[in-house]
Each structure stands twice: as structure tokens, then as C-alpha cells.
Amino acid sequence: SDGQVEIVRTTVLSSESSDTFATVHYQESLEVEFLCRFAEGCESATIQMVIWNQEMFPVADVLSDGMKRFEINPGPNRECLVRARIPDCELNSGSYSVSIIILSCDGSVTHVRRDRGLVLQVVSNSSSACAITTTAEWSNDLC
């Protein structure tokens, strides 16, 4: 952490959650809010999340449109409120930890990295050895 940006508060905006713990059901949305504070002179940064399984293997990189980190900017009071919404959680049942990473816009400087900044418990009707479970539109044409 270089002190240019700090994460003041992390809040999970879902019904079964506390500030840094969330229970999310398979294919339901997950929304997280971060209050960030910028040092004087720092006018922009980028943010992303990395989701890790219990074996600490990275299973998802949470980015914005275009598969890029999301750019954030301070308001007049040097703070900004950032929200990230994952519309359909496709993680397999289990526990996950989330790293919150704020970098310079060019990615060369890590302003802050908060490992285990959030803990997720994913619940679904089935279990798999795979990190991600997804559905397909199946058909059975009789021949």
C-alpha cells in the first residue's frame, strides 16, 4: 500500500450479509459497496476484485465492461462510493475470499490490496468439483 488510496469501508448490499461476509445463492446477484479515500494529488485509480477458493486458487477476476479494471475518481471531499454488482453468481457451493485491489490507472502501482476483504458463502442445490458451475439450454430431439 502506497497510501494514495485507502478503502475506508466495505459493505455487502444483500439480505444475508454483514459488512464483510455474504451468503449468496447460486445465480443470484451479489452487490458490494466500497468507500474509498484518495490522498491529495491522486486524481484517479482503478479497482478490481479477485475471488479465491478455499485452496487459495484464484477462480474469478471481477472486472468492468471490456474486461478492464473499473476507473474511480475522488469527489470534492477526496472520497468516492464505488458499487460492484455481479448479476448472476455462478460459483460452485462453498466458501470464497475476495481480494479488493486498487491500482494506478496504468496498473504499475498498487495503491492498496485488501486480501480477505470480503468472505462469500455460496449456496446451491448441487455441488461440483469445479469452481464455476453454469447452465446450458439443453434439448433432446428424438431421432
N, C-alpha and C positions, 0 to 999 in steps of 0.2 A: 504494500500500500504506500502510495507516494503522498497521501494527504490532500490531493487535489479534489477528490470527490469522496464523500462518505455516504453509506447507507444508514440513515437515521432510524428508519422503522420499516419492517416488513409485515404486511398484513395479508392473510388469505381471506378472500371475499367469497366464501362458500358457507353453506349451512352447517356442515360438520367440520368446523375448524377452530383453531385458536390462532394466535399471531403467527406462529411458525410451524404448525402442524395441521395437516389437512387429510381428511378421508375423502377420497374421490371414487366414484363408481365408474366402471368401465364405460366408455363412450359418453360420459357426462363432461361438462365443461369445468375447467379449473381457472379461476381468476385470482391473480396476485397483484398487490399494490406495494410500491416501494416509494418511500420518501427519501429523496437524495439531496444532499447539501454540497454545493460547489464552493471551492476556495476562490478568493478574489483573483481575477486574472484567467480563470479557467472558464471558457465560454461554451464548450460542448464536449461531449463524450459519447460513448456507445455502450449499450448494455445487452447482455445475453444471459441465458440460464443453461446449465448443463445438468442433466438428470443422471444420477448414478444408481446402479442396483446395489443389493446387499453385499456383493463381492467387490464393490467399488469399481465396476466396469462401466464406462460411460455408455448409456443406452440412448440418449436423445440430446441433441443440441437445439435449444429453443431460440429461434431467430425471428426476424420480421420478414415482410414481403421481399422477394428477390433473394432469399436465403442470406440476408445480411444482418449484422448486429443493428439494433434499433438506436437511432441517434436521440440523445436527450440534451436539453439546454436549460440553464437556470432562469428563473423568473427574477423580478426586481429584488426579492429578498434572498437571492442566491440559492433557492430551493426549487425542486420540481417534484411533482407527484406522478409516478410512472405506473401504468397498469399494463399487465400482460394477461391475455385470455387465450387459453388453449381450448378450442371449441369442442373437440372430441378426444378425450384421453384414451389412447389405445395401448397403454402399458398393461402388461400382464399383472395378475394379482400379486401383491407383495409390498414390501417396504422399499422406499427410494429416498435418497437425499438429493437436495438441489443446491448447486453452487450458483451464486449470483456474481457475475463478473462485469466490472465496469472498466473499459479501456479507453485510451485516446482514440480519436476518430480514425487514425491511420493504423491502429492496432499495435503500435510499437511500445506503448507504455501501459502497464496495468495500474489503474488508479486504486482499485480495491477488488479483492476476491474474497467472498464470504462463503467458505465451504460449509455445508450443512446449514445454510441459511434458511432452509425450509425442509421439512420432512413430510413425505407423502405416504399414505397407506392406500393402495389401490385395491378395490373390491370388485370381483366379477363372479359370474355364475360358473366359470370354469377356470382351470389352471393349466399352464403350459410351461415347458422349459424355456420357451422363447421369451425374449424381453418385450417384444411387441406382438400383440395379437390384433388381427384385423379381420373384417368380414368381407365376403365376396358375394356377388349376385350369382347364385348357383341356379342351374336349370337341369332338368332331367328329361330329355327328349327321347321318347320310346322309338326304337328302330325296328 
